[in-house]
Amino acid sequence: MKTLSAREEEIMGYFWEKGPLFVKEIVEFYDEPRPHFNTLSTFVRGLEEKGYVGHRAFGNSYQYYALVSREDVKKKTLRGVISKYFNNSYLGLVSSLVKEEDISLDELKDLIREVENANR
């Protein structure tokens, strides 16, 4: 599965939050000046080509819907970051978070307890 651009991720957010949508409905979610219908339609068709959305035909219009869950994209993105920046090491990621003080030692201990409890 190919990665998402920022705009594609934003559009997927609408599908995850609202469910199936027509492109004209997506346009309405934006503040003025709104993106042009054709611009958003191009992004949505790109999402379909990448396998993130499917569609149902209603006359000359298509209603699009998510084929991939937000959770699946989150997992894939995290795996990609860990692969690209931490040489596939989850320990490297956690070590980096601790070193940069983005996570405290107490939070790390809590996380370990949660993992241990989940594995029981």
Secondary structure, DSSP 4 states (H G I P E B T S, - for coil): -PPPPHHHHHHHHHHHHH-SEEHHHHHHTSPSSPPPHHHHHHHHHHHHHTTSEEEEEETTEEEEEESS-HHHHHHHHHHHHHHHHHTT-HHHHHHHHHHTTSS-HHHHHHHHHHHHHHT-
